[in-house]
Amino acid sequence: MKVKPAELALINGPSKVVIRPRQASGEDPIMCKSWDLGAPDVRYTTTPNAGADGVTMSNGYLGQRTVILDLQILGDTVHDAYWYVSELTRMAHPNATPELTVVRYDTGDATPIDDIRKPRMMLRPNPYTLVYTARSAAIIDLQLSFTCPSGMIDSGLKSYTIEDVAGDDDAATDWIFPAIFPKGFGLVGATYPGETINVGGDGAVAPTIYITGPVTDPEIISDGDVFKFDGLTLDGGHTVGIDMGSGAVWLSDGSGSQVIDDMSAYGAVDWGVSTYWIWQPGIHHVQFMSIKGTVTVQFREQWFTI
């Protein structure tokens, strides 16, 4: 699968190198002759069938993919070609963890056609496959090779916020009602705030949940799965985060910094009913079982192709 997007960017920490396809004007210092996303490796596991038919069960799953960039380095009036080669080869250092982003544009239109998905790939370099040739003193051909461990292309960060119900509170009030029974008491489920979330893409996602106080013993439910705290009180502005992929649970003091001792939050999880969940592409419902506080749900969709 070879494509020529309008703009690529390799980002590694504070360093960013923008790469564009070959332009007629020749003004860009780095030209992308071609790039190859490859395809995720398909690997198989085999398990003998426990039955008497002797059939061996085989399951396939996706693995890593290789990304190759063929570049032509020309330099510009600010830096020569060798300066740009140095910047790019830093991206291929074994300690580097570059991110490749892609922006494409409609013909004759400055609006990115991928503005919604904002595709990106998290890469690891293959430093021993670095190939470059000095075509002349001013032009260098460079090939960079990377591994995308997940084999998937991420979307931009999707974020949904579920806020407390306006006008509801926990204060005690006097009830005036006719003395006719039976009566129904309590907060019905429909009163709790919720959100319907459409997960696109080709692969499963593990959302990260942020619950911000004031709230006591927060609980969230998604498609029957529950994550609940017992013995956790969040003051206004304080947040507990739950990474459904890694299993991490941590506290934030409101400044955005993660509290070093996160065992107080992890230890307050009610593991008798709580479980981590993964979302397949499709419609999912999230309900926040509280009339105080705010929930933010974030994830990146997973795609096979741009």
Residue pairs with C-beta under 8 A, 6 or more apart in sequence:
1 36
1 37
1 38
1 39
1 305
2 34
2 35
2 36
2 37
3 35
3 37
3 306
4 21
4 32
4 34
4 35
5 21
5 102
5 103
5 104
5 306
6 20
6 21
6 103
6 104
6 105
6 112
7 18
7 19
7 20
7 102
7 103
7 104
8 18
8 19
8 20
8 32
8 35
8 69
8 100
8 101
8 102
8 103
9 16
9 17
9 18
9 19
9 100
9 101
9 103
10 16
10 17
10 19
10 88
10 91
10 98
10 99
10 100
11 98
11 99
11 100
11 101
12 90
12 91
12 96
12 97
12 98
12 99
15 87
15 90
15 91
17 30
17 84
17 87
17 88
17 91
18 30
19 30
19 31
19 32
19 69
19 71
20 28
20 30
20 31
20 32
21 31
21 32
22 31
22 32
22 33
22 72
23 31
26 74
27 76
28 74
28 76
29 73
29 74
29 75
29 76
29 78
29 79
29 81
29 84
30 71
30 72
30 73
30 74
30 84
30 88
31 71
31 72
31 73
31 74
32 69
32 70
32 71
33 70
33 71
33 72
34 70
35 67
35 68
35 69
35 70
36 66
36 67
36 68
37 65
37 67
37 121
37 153
37 305
37 306
38 65
38 66
38 67
38 68
39 65
39 304
40 62
40 63
40 64
40 65
40 151
40 152
40 304
41 62
41 63
41 64
41 65
41 151
42 60
42 61
42 62
42 63
43 60
43 61
43 62
43 63
44 58
44 59
44 60
44 61
45 58
45 59
45 61
46 56
46 57
46 58
46 59
47 56
47 57
47 58
47 59
48 56
48 57
49 55
49 56
49 57
62 151
62 152
62 203
63 151
64 147
64 148
64 149
64 150
64 151
65 147
65 148
65 151
66 126
66 145
66 146
66 147
66 148
67 100
67 121
67 123
67 145
67 146
67 147
67 148
68 143
68 144
68 145
68 146
69 143
69 144
69 145
69 146
70 141
70 142
70 143
71 88
71 141
71 142
71 143
71 144
72 139
72 140
72 141
72 142
73 81
73 84
73 85
73 88
73 139
73 140
73 141
73 142
74 81
74 138
74 139
75 81
75 82
75 83
75 84
75 138
80 138
81 138
81 139
81 140
82 140
85 132
85 140
85 142
88 142
88 144
89 130
89 142
90 96
91 98
91 125
91 144
92 125
92 126
92 127
92 130
92 144
92 145
92 146
93 125
93 127
94 125
94 127
96 125
97 122
97 123
97 124
98 123
98 125
98 146
99 120
99 121
99 122
99 123
100 120
100 121
100 123
100 146
101 118
101 119
101 120
102 114
102 119
102 120
102 306
103 112
103 114
104 112
104 113
104 114
104 306
105 111
105 112
105 113
106 113
114 306
116 155
116 156
117 155
117 156
117 301
117 303
118 155
118 156
119 153
119 154
119 155
119 303
119 306
120 153
120 154
120 155
120 156
121 148
121 153
121 154
122 148
122 149
122 150
122 154
123 146
123 147
123 148
124 146
124 147
124 148
124 149
125 144
125 145
125 146
125 147
126 145
126 146
126 147
129 143
129 145
130 143
130 144
130 145
131 142
131 143
132 140
132 141
132 142
132 143
133 140
133 141
134 140
135 141
150 302
152 202
152 203
152 302
152 303
152 304
153 302
153 303
153 304
153 305
153 306
154 300
154 301
154 302
154 303
155 200
155 201
155 300
155 301
155 302
155 303
156 300
157 298
157 299
157 300
158 298
158 299
158 300
158 301
159 296
159 297
159 298
160 195
160 197
160 286
160 296
160 297
160 298
161 195
161 294
161 295
161 296
161 297
162 193
162 194
162 195
162 286
162 288
162 294
162 295
162 296
162 297
163 193
163 294
163 295
164 193
164 288
164 290
164 291
164 292
164 293
164 294
165 191
165 192
165 193
165 291
168 191
168 291
169 291
169 292
170 291
170 292
177 183
187 291
189 287
191 291
192 287
192 288
192 289
192 290
192 291
193 287
193 288
193 291
193 295
194 285
194 286
194 287
194 288
195 285
195 286
195 297
196 283
196 284
196 285
196 286
197 279
197 283
197 284
197 285
197 286
197 297
198 282
198 283
198 284
199 205
199 279
199 280
199 281
199 282
199 283
199 284
199 299
199 301
200 281
200 301
201 281
201 301
201 302
201 303
202 281
202 302
202 303
202 304
203 281
203 302
203 303
203 304
204 278
204 279
204 280
204 281
204 302
205 278
205 279
205 299
205 300
205 301
205 302
206 243
206 244
206 245
206 246
206 276
206 278
206 279
206 299
207 244
207 277
207 279
207 297
207 298
207 299
208 241
208 242
208 243
208 244
208 245
208 297
208 298
208 299
209 220
209 227
209 241
209 242
209 244
209 295
209 296
209 297
210 239
210 240
210 241
210 242
210 295
210 296
210 297
210 298
211 218
211 220
211 234
211 239
211 240
211 241
211 242
211 288
211 293
211 294
211 295
212 234
212 237
212 238
212 239
212 293
212 294
212 295
212 296
213 233
213 234
213 235
213 236
213 237
213 238
213 239
213 292
213 293
214 234
214 235
214 236
214 292
214 293
215 233
215 234
215 290
215 292
215 293
216 232
216 233
216 234
216 292
217 228
217 229
217 230
217 231
217 232
217 233
218 228
218 229
218 232
218 234
218 240
218 288
218 289
218 290
218 293
218 295
219 226
219 227
219 228
219 229
219 288
219 289
219 290
220 226
220 227
220 228
220 286
220 287
220 288
220 289
220 295
221 227
221 286
221 287
221 289
222 277
222 279
222 284
222 285
222 286
222 287
223 277
223 284
223 285
225 275
225 277
226 273
226 274
226 275
227 242
227 269
227 274
227 275
227 276
227 277
228 269
228 270
228 273
228 274
228 289
229 240
229 265
229 268
229 269
229 270
230 268
230 269
230 270
231 268
232 240
232 265
232 268
234 240
234 293
237 254
238 251
238 252
238 253
238 254
239 251
239 252
239 254
240 249
240 250
240 251
240 252
240 265
241 248
241 249
241 250
241 251
241 252
241 258
242 248
242 249
243 249
244 276
244 277
244 278
245 278
247 276
248 262
249 262
249 265
249 266
249 269
250 258
250 259
250 262
250 265
250 266
251 258
251 259
251 262
251 264
251 265
252 258
252 259
253 259
259 265
279 299
281 301
286 295
286 297
288 295
